[in-house]
Amino acid sequence: MRKTSFAPALIVAILLAASSAVPFLRSASITSTAPNEATAWVCPMHPEYTMDVAGICPRCGMKLVRAAPFDVRDYRLDFRTIPAIVKPGQKFTMQFKMFHPGTGEQVKKFEVVHEKQFHLFVISQDMQSFQHIHPEEQPDGTWTIEATLPKEGYYKVLSDFMPSGGAPQFLARPLVTAGYSGDLAENSAHLVADPPKVKKAVDDISATVTYDPEVCMVGLYCHLNFHLTDTATGLPVSDLQTYLGAFGHTLIMSEDMVQYVHSHPLDILAQPDDDGGPPVFLIPPDATPEYLEKIRGGPDVTFEGLMPKPGHYRAWTQFRRADKIHTFEFTFDAVPPKP
C-alpha cells in the first residue's frame, strides 16, 4: 500500500480549514446566520443547564452566570507562535486573541471556570503527549504562555474559555513542528481499550478505574470511578489536594480528536429533597481559596461524561498530591445504544 505524506505547511492549511468546525460535546459548534442571542442564567461547566434566575448548578455547585447559551457560533480565535517555526525540545510562546463573532470586537472579559478563565490543552496527533496549561492575560487583551513540545509532529491546540455574556467555546488550532514530514494517517492515534480494572501508577499514586455502566454507551452519562492508593504502601489515599477547585480534573477525547468532555469530579452528597431543599456538596460552592487549600480528599473520585458516538476514547485525569500534579491516561470504548 502506498503511503501518503504531507509537508507541514500543507497539514496546517488542511487543518486550519477544518478547525472551525470542531464540535463542542455539550453544544455543537455551528455557524448561524441568525444567531439566538437570548440570554439566560447558565452553568459554565454544564451549559445545557439554564435558568431564568440566578442560582447554583445542581450538577456541580457552580454559580450560574448570565450568558447567551443558545448562540452556538464560534468566536474568532487568532493564534500565533513566537518563533513562527516551533522546534521540538525548545521553548516557544503561544499568543491568543479572541473576537466576538457578531461585532468583531476583541473580547477582554471572561468567566472564571474552575479557578481559571482560560484552559488550554496541547495534544499530539498520536495522543501520547498531553499538556493542560493556563495562559495569562496581558494588558492589551492578548493571552500568552510558554511551552515546550517533546517531539516533532502535528499537535492540536485546544482553547477552552467562556466569554462573559457569551457561550462556552472550545476551539482547535493546528500546530506543526519543524522537521515533521510524517504520514498524517499513520501517525494518528490508534487507541486500544485498557483491560478491565487495570491499575496504573504515577509516582506515589496508583489508580484503578471502573465504569458505570460497565461499558459506556452513546447518549447515556458514563461514570468513571477512580480508586486511588499509595504506590508504596497500598493504603487508600486520603490526602488529595484540590486542583482547580476540585479533587481532580479530566479531559476525555475521541480517537479522531473531534469530540471531547471537560469534566471535574462529582462532589454532590445529596440531591434536593421533595420539599425543594438545596443540594448538598462535598465542596461548598462558596468555598474560599483558603478552605480549598486546607481540605483533603480521596480515595474515591468520580467523573462523568456523555459520549456522542461509538468508538475509542482517551481520558487524561489529573490529581494533586503533595503539591504535585499526577496525570493518568486511561482508554475505553463507547458502544451504540441498545435497540
C-alpha positions, 0 to 999 in steps of 0.5 A: 500500500502506498503511503501518503505524506504531507509537508507541514505547511500543507497539514496546517492549511488542511487543518486550519480549514477544518478547525472551525468546525470542531464540535463542542460535546455539550453544544455543537459548534455551528455557524448561524446566520441568525444567531439566538442571542437570548440570554439566560442564567447558565452553568459554565461547566454544564451549559445545557443547564439554564435558568431564568434566575440566578442560582447554583448548578445542581450538577456541580455547585457552580454559580450560574452566570448570565450568558447567551447559551443558545448562540452556538457560533464560534468566536474568532480565535487568532493564534500565533507562535513566537518563533513562527517555526516551533522546534521540538525540545525548545521553548516557544510562546503561544499568543491568543486573541479572541473576537466576538463573532457578531461585532468583531470586537476583541473580547477582554472579559471572561468567566472564571471556570474552575479557578481559571478563565482560560484552559488550554490543552496541547495534544499530539496527533498520536495522543501520547503527549498531553499538556493542560496549561493556563495562559495569562492575560496581558494588558492589551487583551492578548493571552500568552504562555510558554511551552515546550513540545517533546517531539516533532509532529502535528499537535492540536491546540485546544482553547477552552474559555467562556466569554462573559455574556457569551457561550462556552467555546472550545476551539482547535488550532493546528500546530506543526513542528519543524522537521515533521514530514510524517504520514498524517494517517499513520501517525494518528492515534490508534487507541486500544481499550485498557483491560478491565480494572487495570491499575496504573501508577504515577509516582506515589499514586496508583489508580484503578478505574471502573465504569458505570455502566460497565461499558459506556454507551452513546447518549447515556452519562458514563461514570468513571470511578477512580480508586486511588492508593499509595504506590508504596504502601497500598493504603487508600489515599486520603490526602488529595489536594484540590486542583482547580477547585476540585479533587481532580480534573479530566479531559476525555477525547475521541480517537479522531480528536473531534469530540471531547468532555471537560469534566471535574469530579462529582462532589454532590452528597445529596440531591434536593429533597421533595420539599425543594431543599438545596443540594448538598456538596462535598465542596461548598460552592462558596468555598474560599481559596483558603478552605480549598487549600486546607481540605483533603480528599480521596480515595474515591473520585468520580467523573462523568461524561456523555459520549456522542458516538461509538468508538475509542476514547482517551481520558487524561485525569489529573490529581494533586498530591503533595503539591504535585500534579499526577496525570493518568491516561486511561482508554475505553470504548463507547458502544451504540445504544441498545435497540 
